[in-house]
Amino acid sequence: MRTVLPISRIREMEPYMDAKVLDYIHEGQIEAFEGFEDFDLIAFDWYDVRGERTAASQMLLYVDRENLFVFCEDDAAETAAQAALQTAEEPASNGQALYRFFVRLLKGDMDHLDRLEADISDGETAVLSGAREAYLDRIVAWRQELLRLKRYYEQLDSIFDELADNDNGLLPKQHTRRFANLGNRMERYLNAVQSLRESVAQLREAYQSQLSIQQNDLMKIFTVVTAVFLPLSLLAGWYGMNFANMPELQWKYGYPAVILVSVGIVAALVLYFKKKKWL
């Protein structure tokens, strides 16, 4: 028998499973893979790689020589499991059905990684052309997505390695080779994810550098403005002092002269800063 059910209905399959399975599951001892003499238990957090959903849902698989049961935590996982388990041509063995289940579950994942790589590459070009605050949200979203993919593929990589080892001899030899190939595929996926994580880390550093450059430019403008108006502040403070006998106050051209001096100082400083390429 091969079927997909919610975890809440696991008791319905009790007549078809080994008697110690339910106790083992309810005690919370289940790991990613547990191989027993006559059956295997597989548990992993399924992640909808190609969908909008970011939450993970647990899938629990029971497989022996006669039965293959998939128990799902929620409706989304159940729908995905049914689509992966159903086939127009009934597989001859549970080992073959289990292999096809994982192949269909992973279908399109590499295309998703390729699109993610293209998005990150486009984002890198955009960030380097001028950092904006909105890009930080995209960088954070990429980091979270890649972390979810890393955890997901690490689980499956461990499961495929155990199925390839086939310590209890439950699977035929030709199927263990297929699971070894799936393990190799998971390693390629993990390498791709790791490469993208490094790209995002470098992109984040580039973003921070771009922000630092913009902040330095802003501080340079403030410094130049301060330097330009500092001599004028000195003159204003000087002539603001309450001295009655300052010669300039008794000269009719005193104020125009001060204005010309101020303009001359500003012009000289601006020309100097431009010559030094500070403006």
C-alpha positions, 0 to 999 in steps of 0.5 A, a space after each residue: 500500500 502507498 498513501 499520503 495522510 496527515 500526521 493526525 491520522 497516523 493511527 489508521 495505518 497501525 495495522 500495516 506498520 511495525 508495532 513499535 513504530 508509533 511508540 517510537 514516533 510519539 516518544 519524539 525519538 525520530 531522527 532524519 533517518 532511522 533504519 530498522 531490520 524490516 523498515 525505514 523511518 525518514 523525517 525531514 522538514 519539507 520546504 516549498 522551494 518554488 512557492 511563496 511559502 517560507 514556513 517548513 512542514 514536517 514529512 514523515 515516511 514509513 517504508 517497508 517491503 510492502 508499504 510506503 506511507 507519507 505523513 504530512 504536518 499540514 495541507 501544503 505538505 500533503 498536496 506536495 507529497 500527493 503530487 510527488 507520490 502519484 504516477 501514471 505508471 505504478 512503480 514495481 517496488 517501494 524502493 523505486 516509488 521512494 526514489 521517484 517521490 524524492 525526484 519529483 519533490 526536487 523537480 525544478 529546484 536547480 531552476 530556482 537556484 539559477 533564477 536566484 543567482 541571476 537576481 543576486 547578480 542583478 542586485 550586485 550591479 544595482 548596489 555597486 551603481 549606488 547604494 540605496 536603503 531598499 537594497 538592504 531588505 533584498 540582501 536580508 531576504 536572499 540571506 534568509 532564503 539561502 539559509 532555508 535552502 541550506 538546512 533543507 538540502 542538508 537534511 536530504 543529503 543525510 537521508 540519501 546517504 543513509 538510503 544509499 548505504 542500505 544497512 538493513 538491505 531493504 532496497 535493491 542494489 540498483 535503487 541504492 545507486 540511484 539514491 547515491 546519485 541523489 546524494 551527489 545532486 544534493 552536494 551540487 545543490 549545497 555547493 551552489 547554495 554555499 557559493 550564493 551565500 558567499 556572493 551575498 556576503 560579498 554583496 553586503 560588504 559592497 553595500 556597506 562600503 558604498 554607504 560609507 563612501 556616501 557618508 564620507 562624501 556628505 561629511 566632506 561637504 559639511 567640512 568644506 561648508 564649515 571651512 568656508 564660513 569659519 573666516 566669516 564667523 570670525 569677522 562677524 564676531 570681531 565686528 560684533 564686539 562693543 568697541 567704539 573706537 574701531 577705525 573701520 566704524 568711522 570710515 564710510 566704506 567700512 561695511 562695503 570693505 568688510 563685505 568685499 573681504 568676506 566675498 574674497 575669502 569665500 571665493 579664494 577658499 572655493 577655488 582652493 578646494 576645487 584645486 585640491 578636488 575637495 569639491 
